[in-house]
Amino acid sequence: KAVLLDVKKRRYLIDLADDGEFHSHAGFVRHADIIGQPEGCRVRSTKSAEYIVLRPTLEDFVIEMPRGAQVIYPKDLAPICMLADIGPGMRVFESGVGSGALSTMMLRYGAHITGYEIREDFANRAKANVRGFLGEEALERYDVHIASSYDGIDAAHGTFDRVVLDLPEPWQVVPHAEFALRPGGILLAYTPSITQAAQVRETMKGKWIDARTIEVLHRGWHIEGQAVRPDHRMVAHTGFLSVARFLGKGRTDAAG
Protein backbone atom coordinates (compact mmCIF):
# COMPACT_ATOMS: atom_id res chain seq x y z
CA LYS A 1 0.00 0.00 0.00
CA ALA A 2 1.09 3.59 -0.61
CA VAL A 3 -0.26 7.05 0.11
CA LEU A 4 0.05 9.81 -2.47
CA LEU A 5 0.10 13.30 -0.95
CA ASP A 6 -0.69 16.15 -3.36
CA VAL A 7 0.20 19.85 -3.07
CA LYS A 8 -3.07 20.54 -1.22
CA LYS A 9 -2.21 17.81 1.32
CA ARG A 10 -4.98 15.52 0.06
CA ARG A 11 -4.20 11.86 0.59
CA TYR A 12 -4.89 8.99 -1.81
CA LEU A 13 -4.51 5.41 -0.59
CA ILE A 14 -3.56 2.94 -3.33
CA ASP A 15 -2.60 -0.72 -3.65
CA LEU A 16 0.49 -0.94 -5.82
CA ALA A 17 0.56 -3.38 -8.73
CA ASP A 18 3.20 -3.79 -11.42
CA ASP A 19 0.80 -2.79 -14.20
CA GLY A 20 -1.37 -0.46 -12.07
CA GLU A 21 -2.16 3.22 -12.54
CA PHE A 22 -3.49 5.92 -10.21
CA HIS A 23 -5.98 8.16 -12.00
CA SER A 24 -7.34 11.53 -10.93
CA HIS A 25 -8.48 14.80 -12.50
CA ALA A 26 -4.77 15.64 -12.72
CA GLY A 27 -3.90 12.77 -15.04
CA PHE A 28 -2.42 9.46 -13.98
CA VAL A 29 0.68 8.03 -12.33
CA ARG A 30 2.03 4.61 -13.25
CA HIS A 31 2.60 2.39 -10.25
CA ALA A 32 5.82 1.24 -11.92
CA ASP A 33 7.18 4.75 -11.32
CA ILE A 34 6.65 4.24 -7.57
CA ILE A 35 7.59 0.60 -6.97
CA GLY A 36 11.17 0.30 -5.80
CA GLN A 37 11.54 4.00 -5.00
CA PRO A 38 12.44 5.18 -1.48
CA GLU A 39 9.70 6.46 0.81
CA GLY A 40 9.30 10.21 0.43
CA CYS A 41 10.07 10.21 -3.29
CA ARG A 42 8.22 12.59 -5.63
CA VAL A 43 6.39 11.52 -8.77
CA ARG A 44 4.54 13.48 -11.44
CA SER A 45 1.33 12.63 -13.24
CA THR A 46 0.81 12.85 -16.97
CA LYS A 47 -0.52 16.40 -16.37
CA SER A 48 2.53 17.38 -14.26
CA ALA A 49 0.76 17.17 -10.88
CA GLU A 50 3.31 16.35 -8.17
CA TYR A 51 2.79 13.80 -5.41
CA ILE A 52 4.91 12.74 -2.45
CA VAL A 53 4.80 8.98 -1.96
CA LEU A 54 4.68 7.57 1.59
CA ARG A 55 3.89 4.30 3.30
CA PRO A 56 0.48 4.71 4.96
CA THR A 57 0.25 5.01 8.73
CA LEU A 58 -2.60 3.27 10.50
CA GLU A 59 -4.27 6.69 10.77
CA ASP A 60 -4.04 7.10 6.98
CA PHE A 61 -5.47 3.64 6.49
CA VAL A 62 -8.41 4.07 8.89
CA ILE A 63 -9.46 7.36 7.30
CA GLU A 64 -9.15 6.11 3.72
CA MET A 65 -9.96 2.41 4.17
CA PRO A 66 -12.79 0.75 2.23
CA ARG A 67 -15.78 0.59 4.54
CA GLY A 68 -19.28 -0.71 4.91
CA ALA A 69 -20.10 0.43 8.43
CA GLN A 70 -18.97 3.78 9.80
CA VAL A 71 -15.51 3.44 11.35
CA ILE A 72 -14.31 4.57 14.76
CA TYR A 73 -11.95 7.44 14.04
CA PRO A 74 -8.29 7.65 15.13
CA LYS A 75 -8.95 10.15 17.92
CA ASP A 76 -10.99 7.46 19.70
CA LEU A 77 -9.05 4.35 18.64
CA ALA A 78 -5.94 5.08 20.71
CA PRO A 79 -7.88 6.03 23.90
CA ILE A 80 -9.98 2.87 23.54
CA CYS A 81 -6.85 0.73 23.47
CA MET A 82 -5.39 2.61 26.44
CA LEU A 83 -8.57 2.52 28.57
CA ALA A 84 -9.19 -1.16 27.76
CA ASP A 85 -5.49 -1.90 28.33
CA ILE A 86 -5.08 -3.79 25.07
CA GLY A 87 -1.72 -5.51 24.77
CA PRO A 88 0.14 -8.54 23.42
CA GLY A 89 -1.63 -11.82 24.08
CA MET A 90 -4.83 -10.25 25.43
CA ARG A 91 -7.93 -12.27 24.58
CA VAL A 92 -10.50 -9.73 23.40
CA PHE A 93 -14.17 -10.22 22.62
CA GLU A 94 -15.26 -7.55 20.14
CA SER A 95 -18.85 -7.13 19.06
CA GLY A 96 -19.84 -4.94 16.15
CA VAL A 97 -16.60 -5.29 14.15
CA GLY A 98 -17.99 -3.10 11.36
CA SER A 99 -15.27 -2.23 8.84
CA GLY A 100 -12.46 -3.48 11.08
CA ALA A 101 -10.76 -0.22 12.12
CA LEU A 102 -10.76 -1.04 15.84
CA SER A 103 -9.93 -4.68 15.10
CA THR A 104 -6.88 -3.61 13.11
CA MET A 105 -5.73 -1.35 15.94
CA MET A 106 -6.11 -4.04 18.62
CA LEU A 107 -4.47 -6.72 16.46
CA ARG A 108 -1.55 -4.38 15.87
CA TYR A 109 -1.21 -4.13 19.65
CA GLY A 110 -0.85 -7.92 19.71
CA ALA A 111 -4.33 -8.96 20.88
CA HIS A 112 -6.21 -12.11 19.91
CA ILE A 113 -9.75 -11.19 18.88
CA THR A 114 -12.99 -13.16 18.77
CA GLY A 115 -15.48 -10.97 16.95
CA TYR A 116 -19.26 -11.07 16.54
CA GLU A 117 -20.87 -9.27 13.61
CA ILE A 118 -24.47 -9.72 12.46
CA ARG A 119 -23.80 -8.72 8.84
CA GLU A 120 -21.69 -11.04 6.73
CA ASP A 121 -20.72 -8.26 4.30
CA PHE A 122 -19.35 -6.18 7.18
CA ALA A 123 -17.47 -9.20 8.57
CA ASN A 124 -15.91 -9.90 5.18
CA ARG A 125 -14.97 -6.24 4.78
CA ALA A 126 -13.37 -6.19 8.24
CA LYS A 127 -11.28 -9.27 7.48
CA ALA A 128 -10.24 -7.83 4.11
CA ASN A 129 -9.16 -4.56 5.77
CA VAL A 130 -7.20 -6.40 8.46
CA ARG A 131 -5.48 -8.46 5.79
CA GLY A 132 -4.85 -5.38 3.66
CA PHE A 133 -3.00 -3.47 6.38
CA LEU A 134 -1.51 -6.13 8.67
CA GLY A 135 -1.08 -9.04 6.28
CA GLU A 136 -2.49 -12.55 6.08
CA GLU A 137 -0.80 -13.72 9.28
CA ALA A 138 -2.90 -11.30 11.38
CA LEU A 139 -6.00 -13.32 10.50
CA GLU A 140 -4.61 -16.16 12.64
CA ARG A 141 -5.46 -13.96 15.66
CA TYR A 142 -8.80 -12.75 14.24
CA ASP A 143 -11.79 -15.08 14.54
CA VAL A 144 -15.01 -13.43 13.31
CA HIS A 145 -18.41 -15.09 13.69
CA ILE A 146 -21.74 -14.11 12.16
CA ALA A 147 -23.66 -13.82 15.41
CA SER A 148 -25.42 -11.38 17.71
CA SER A 149 -23.90 -10.76 21.14
CA TYR A 150 -27.36 -9.67 22.31
CA ASP A 151 -28.17 -13.39 22.34
CA GLY A 152 -25.11 -14.28 24.39
CA ILE A 153 -21.42 -15.12 24.10
CA ASP A 154 -20.70 -18.76 23.35
CA ALA A 155 -18.91 -20.38 26.29
CA ALA A 156 -16.92 -22.47 23.79
CA HIS A 157 -14.79 -19.39 23.12
CA GLY A 158 -13.39 -19.60 26.64
CA THR A 159 -12.67 -16.73 29.01
CA PHE A 160 -11.73 -13.26 27.81
CA ASP A 161 -9.48 -10.57 29.27
CA ARG A 162 -11.35 -7.71 27.58
CA VAL A 163 -14.76 -7.01 26.03
CA VAL A 164 -15.04 -4.12 23.57
CA LEU A 165 -18.44 -3.14 22.18
CA ASP A 166 -19.52 -0.88 19.32
CA LEU A 167 -23.25 -1.56 19.24
CA PRO A 168 -26.52 0.39 19.40
CA GLU A 169 -27.51 -1.30 22.70
CA PRO A 170 -24.33 -2.47 24.47
CA TRP A 171 -26.16 -2.71 27.80
CA GLN A 172 -27.76 -5.89 26.45
CA VAL A 173 -24.31 -7.48 26.30
CA VAL A 174 -23.12 -6.50 29.79
CA PRO A 175 -24.88 -9.45 31.54
CA HIS A 176 -23.39 -11.87 28.99
CA ALA A 177 -19.94 -10.32 29.51
CA GLU A 178 -20.18 -11.24 33.20
CA PHE A 179 -20.01 -14.90 32.17
CA ALA A 180 -17.27 -14.36 29.58
CA LEU A 181 -14.80 -12.03 31.36
CA ARG A 182 -12.20 -13.14 33.88
CA PRO A 183 -12.21 -11.39 37.28
CA GLY A 184 -10.39 -8.08 36.87
CA GLY A 185 -11.21 -7.99 33.18
CA ILE A 186 -12.27 -4.77 31.44
CA LEU A 187 -15.33 -3.90 29.38
CA LEU A 188 -15.43 -0.82 27.17
CA ALA A 189 -18.46 0.39 25.22
CA TYR A 190 -18.32 3.00 22.45
CA THR A 191 -21.65 4.85 22.10
CA PRO A 192 -22.64 7.90 20.03
CA SER A 193 -25.13 9.31 22.56
CA ILE A 194 -24.85 10.05 26.28
CA THR A 195 -28.20 8.36 26.95
CA GLN A 196 -26.70 5.12 25.59
CA ALA A 197 -23.66 5.61 27.82
CA ALA A 198 -25.90 6.24 30.84
CA GLN A 199 -27.82 3.02 30.21
CA VAL A 200 -24.57 1.05 29.94
CA ARG A 201 -23.40 2.51 33.24
CA GLU A 202 -26.71 1.68 34.92
CA THR A 203 -26.35 -1.95 33.85
CA MET A 204 -22.82 -2.06 35.29
CA LYS A 205 -23.94 -1.43 38.86
CA GLY A 206 -23.11 -4.28 41.22
CA LYS A 207 -20.33 -6.49 39.87
CA TRP A 208 -18.31 -3.72 38.24
CA ILE A 209 -15.87 -1.21 39.69
CA ASP A 210 -13.98 1.90 38.59
CA ALA A 211 -16.64 2.78 36.00
CA ARG A 212 -16.17 6.02 34.06
CA THR A 213 -17.30 7.67 30.86
CA ILE A 214 -15.21 10.08 28.82
CA GLU A 215 -15.31 11.77 25.45
CA VAL A 216 -12.24 12.78 23.48
CA LEU A 217 -12.07 16.17 21.76
CA HIS A 218 -9.46 16.88 19.10
CA ARG A 219 -8.44 20.49 18.44
CA GLY A 220 -5.70 21.28 15.97
CA TRP A 221 -3.59 24.43 15.93
CA HIS A 222 -2.61 26.68 13.06
CA ILE A 223 1.12 27.46 13.28
CA GLU A 224 2.70 29.53 10.55
CA GLY A 225 5.58 31.73 11.61
CA GLN A 226 4.37 34.07 14.35
CA ALA A 227 0.72 33.36 13.49
CA VAL A 228 -0.30 30.84 16.12
CA ARG A 229 -3.96 30.17 16.91
CA PRO A 230 -6.42 27.31 17.30
CA ASP A 231 -7.85 26.00 14.05
CA HIS A 232 -11.27 27.39 13.19
CA ARG A 233 -12.64 23.85 13.09
CA MET A 234 -12.15 20.96 15.48
CA VAL A 235 -13.16 17.32 15.67
CA ALA A 236 -15.41 17.51 18.69
CA HIS A 237 -17.98 14.85 19.54
CA THR A 238 -17.83 11.43 17.89
CA GLY A 239 -18.68 9.09 20.73
CA PHE A 240 -18.54 8.33 24.44
CA LEU A 241 -16.19 5.73 25.91
CA SER A 242 -17.60 3.94 28.94
CA VAL A 243 -15.27 1.55 30.74
CA ALA A 244 -15.34 -0.54 33.91
CA ARG A 245 -13.57 -3.49 35.53
CA PHE A 246 -15.33 -6.75 36.36
CA LEU A 247 -15.12 -7.96 39.97
CA GLY A 248 -16.09 -11.52 39.15
CA LYS A 249 -19.24 -13.58 39.43
CA GLY A 250 -20.64 -13.58 42.93
CA ARG A 251 -18.81 -10.40 43.96
CA THR A 252 -20.37 -7.00 44.32
CA ASP A 253 -19.12 -3.47 44.77
CA ALA A 254 -20.66 -2.15 47.96
CA ALA A 255 -20.52 1.37 46.57
CA GLY A 256 -22.61 0.34 43.55
C-alpha positions as CSV (number, residue, x, y, z in Angstrom):
1,K,0.0,0.0,0.0
2,A,1.1,3.6,-0.6
3,V,-0.3,7.1,0.1
4,L,0.1,9.8,-2.5
5,L,0.1,13.3,-0.9
6,D,-0.7,16.2,-3.4
7,V,0.2,19.9,-3.1
8,K,-3.1,20.5,-1.2
9,K,-2.2,17.8,1.3
10,R,-5.0,15.5,0.1
11,R,-4.2,11.9,0.6
12,Y,-4.9,9.0,-1.8
13,L,-4.5,5.4,-0.6
14,I,-3.6,2.9,-3.3
15,D,-2.6,-0.7,-3.7
16,L,0.5,-0.9,-5.8
17,A,0.6,-3.4,-8.7
18,D,3.2,-3.8,-11.4
19,D,0.8,-2.8,-14.2
20,G,-1.4,-0.5,-12.1
21,E,-2.2,3.2,-12.5
22,F,-3.5,5.9,-10.2
23,H,-6.0,8.2,-12.0
24,S,-7.3,11.5,-10.9
25,H,-8.5,14.8,-12.5
26,A,-4.8,15.6,-12.7
27,G,-3.9,12.8,-15.0
28,F,-2.4,9.5,-14.0
29,V,0.7,8.0,-12.3
30,R,2.0,4.6,-13.3
31,H,2.6,2.4,-10.2
32,A,5.8,1.2,-11.9
33,D,7.2,4.7,-11.3
34,I,6.6,4.2,-7.6
35,I,7.6,0.6,-7.0
36,G,11.2,0.3,-5.8
37,Q,11.5,4.0,-5.0
38,P,12.4,5.2,-1.5
39,E,9.7,6.5,0.8
40,G,9.3,10.2,0.4
41,C,10.1,10.2,-3.3
42,R,8.2,12.6,-5.6
43,V,6.4,11.5,-8.8
44,R,4.5,13.5,-11.4
45,S,1.3,12.6,-13.2
46,T,0.8,12.9,-17.0
47,K,-0.5,16.4,-16.4
48,S,2.5,17.4,-14.3
49,A,0.8,17.2,-10.9
50,E,3.3,16.4,-8.2
51,Y,2.8,13.8,-5.4
52,I,4.9,12.7,-2.5
53,V,4.8,9.0,-2.0
54,L,4.7,7.6,1.6
55,R,3.9,4.3,3.3
56,P,0.5,4.7,5.0
57,T,0.3,5.0,8.7
58,L,-2.6,3.3,10.5
59,E,-4.3,6.7,10.8
60,D,-4.0,7.1,7.0
61,F,-5.5,3.6,6.5
62,V,-8.4,4.1,8.9
63,I,-9.5,7.4,7.3
64,E,-9.1,6.1,3.7
65,M,-10.0,2.4,4.2
66,P,-12.8,0.7,2.2
67,R,-15.8,0.6,4.5
68,G,-19.3,-0.7,4.9
69,A,-20.1,0.4,8.4
70,Q,-19.0,3.8,9.8
71,V,-15.5,3.4,11.3
72,I,-14.3,4.6,14.8
73,Y,-11.9,7.4,14.0
74,P,-8.3,7.7,15.1
75,K,-8.9,10.1,17.9
76,D,-11.0,7.5,19.7
77,L,-9.1,4.4,18.6
78,A,-5.9,5.1,20.7
79,P,-7.9,6.0,23.9
80,I,-10.0,2.9,23.5
81,C,-6.9,0.7,23.5
82,M,-5.4,2.6,26.4
83,L,-8.6,2.5,28.6
84,A,-9.2,-1.2,27.8
85,D,-5.5,-1.9,28.3
86,I,-5.1,-3.8,25.1
87,G,-1.7,-5.5,24.8
88,P,0.1,-8.5,23.4
89,G,-1.6,-11.8,24.1
90,M,-4.8,-10.2,25.4
91,R,-7.9,-12.3,24.6
92,V,-10.5,-9.7,23.4
93,F,-14.2,-10.2,22.6
94,E,-15.3,-7.5,20.1
95,S,-18.9,-7.1,19.1
96,G,-19.8,-4.9,16.2
97,V,-16.6,-5.3,14.2
98,G,-18.0,-3.1,11.4
99,S,-15.3,-2.2,8.8
100,G,-12.5,-3.5,11.1
101,A,-10.8,-0.2,12.1
102,L,-10.8,-1.0,15.8
103,S,-9.9,-4.7,15.1
104,T,-6.9,-3.6,13.1
105,M,-5.7,-1.3,15.9
106,M,-6.1,-4.0,18.6
107,L,-4.5,-6.7,16.5
108,R,-1.6,-4.4,15.9
109,Y,-1.2,-4.1,19.7
110,G,-0.9,-7.9,19.7
111,A,-4.3,-9.0,20.9
112,H,-6.2,-12.1,19.9
113,I,-9.8,-11.2,18.9
114,T,-13.0,-13.2,18.8
115,G,-15.5,-11.0,16.9
116,Y,-19.3,-11.1,16.5
117,E,-20.9,-9.3,13.6
118,I,-24.5,-9.7,12.5
119,R,-23.8,-8.7,8.8
120,E,-21.7,-11.0,6.7
121,D,-20.7,-8.3,4.3
122,F,-19.4,-6.2,7.2
123,A,-17.5,-9.2,8.6
124,N,-15.9,-9.9,5.2
125,R,-15.0,-6.2,4.8
126,A,-13.4,-6.2,8.2
127,K,-11.3,-9.3,7.5
128,A,-10.2,-7.8,4.1
129,N,-9.2,-4.6,5.8
130,V,-7.2,-6.4,8.5
131,R,-5.5,-8.5,5.8
132,G,-4.8,-5.4,3.7
133,F,-3.0,-3.5,6.4
134,L,-1.5,-6.1,8.7
135,G,-1.1,-9.0,6.3
136,E,-2.5,-12.5,6.1
137,E,-0.8,-13.7,9.3
138,A,-2.9,-11.3,11.4
139,L,-6.0,-13.3,10.5
140,E,-4.6,-16.2,12.6
141,R,-5.5,-14.0,15.7
142,Y,-8.8,-12.8,14.2
143,D,-11.8,-15.1,14.5
144,V,-15.0,-13.4,13.3
145,H,-18.4,-15.1,13.7
146,I,-21.7,-14.1,12.2
147,A,-23.7,-13.8,15.4
148,S,-25.4,-11.4,17.7
149,S,-23.9,-10.8,21.1
150,Y,-27.4,-9.7,22.3
151,D,-28.2,-13.4,22.3
152,G,-25.1,-14.3,24.4
153,I,-21.4,-15.1,24.1
154,D,-20.7,-18.8,23.3
155,A,-18.9,-20.4,26.3
156,A,-16.9,-22.5,23.8
157,H,-14.8,-19.4,23.1
158,G,-13.4,-19.6,26.6
159,T,-12.7,-16.7,29.0
160,F,-11.7,-13.3,27.8
161,D,-9.5,-10.6,29.3
162,R,-11.3,-7.7,27.6
163,V,-14.8,-7.0,26.0
164,V,-15.0,-4.1,23.6
165,L,-18.4,-3.1,22.2
166,D,-19.5,-0.9,19.3
167,L,-23.2,-1.6,19.2
168,P,-26.5,0.4,19.4
169,E,-27.5,-1.3,22.7
170,P,-24.3,-2.5,24.5
171,W,-26.2,-2.7,27.8
172,Q,-27.8,-5.9,26.5
173,V,-24.3,-7.5,26.3
174,V,-23.1,-6.5,29.8
175,P,-24.9,-9.5,31.5
176,H,-23.4,-11.9,29.0
177,A,-19.9,-10.3,29.5
178,E,-20.2,-11.2,33.2
179,F,-20.0,-14.9,32.2
180,A,-17.3,-14.4,29.6
181,L,-14.8,-12.0,31.4
182,R,-12.2,-13.1,33.9
183,P,-12.2,-11.4,37.3
184,G,-10.4,-8.1,36.9
185,G,-11.2,-8.0,33.2
186,I,-12.3,-4.8,31.4
187,L,-15.3,-3.9,29.4
188,L,-15.4,-0.8,27.2
189,A,-18.5,0.4,25.2
190,Y,-18.3,3.0,22.5
191,T,-21.6,4.9,22.1
192,P,-22.6,7.9,20.0
193,S,-25.1,9.3,22.6
194,I,-24.9,10.1,26.3
195,T,-28.2,8.4,26.9
196,Q,-26.7,5.1,25.6
197,A,-23.7,5.6,27.8
198,A,-25.9,6.2,30.8
199,Q,-27.8,3.0,30.2
200,V,-24.6,1.1,29.9
201,R,-23.4,2.5,33.2
202,E,-26.7,1.7,34.9
203,T,-26.3,-1.9,33.8
204,M,-22.8,-2.1,35.3
205,K,-23.9,-1.4,38.9
206,G,-23.1,-4.3,41.2
207,K,-20.3,-6.5,39.9
208,W,-18.3,-3.7,38.2
209,I,-15.9,-1.2,39.7
210,D,-14.0,1.9,38.6
211,A,-16.6,2.8,36.0
212,R,-16.2,6.0,34.1
213,T,-17.3,7.7,30.9
214,I,-15.2,10.1,28.8
215,E,-15.3,11.8,25.4
216,V,-12.2,12.8,23.5
217,L,-12.1,16.2,21.8
218,H,-9.5,16.9,19.1
219,R,-8.4,20.5,18.4
220,G,-5.7,21.3,16.0
221,W,-3.6,24.4,15.9
222,H,-2.6,26.7,13.1
223,I,1.1,27.5,13.3
224,E,2.7,29.5,10.6
225,G,5.6,31.7,11.6
226,Q,4.4,34.1,14.3
227,A,0.7,33.4,13.5
228,V,-0.3,30.8,16.1
229,R,-4.0,30.2,16.9
230,P,-6.4,27.3,17.3
231,D,-7.9,26.0,14.1
232,H,-11.3,27.4,13.2
233,R,-12.6,23.9,13.1
234,M,-12.2,21.0,15.5
235,V,-13.2,17.3,15.7
236,A,-15.4,17.5,18.7
237,H,-18.0,14.8,19.5
238,T,-17.8,11.4,17.9
239,G,-18.7,9.1,20.7
240,F,-18.5,8.3,24.4
241,L,-16.2,5.7,25.9
242,S,-17.6,3.9,28.9
243,V,-15.3,1.5,30.7
244,A,-15.3,-0.5,33.9
245,R,-13.6,-3.5,35.5
246,F,-15.3,-6.7,36.4
247,L,-15.1,-8.0,40.0
248,G,-16.1,-11.5,39.2
249,K,-19.2,-13.6,39.4
250,G,-20.6,-13.6,42.9
251,R,-18.8,-10.4,44.0
252,T,-20.4,-7.0,44.3
253,D,-19.1,-3.5,44.8
254,A,-20.7,-2.2,48.0
255,A,-20.5,1.4,46.6
256,G,-22.6,0.3,43.5
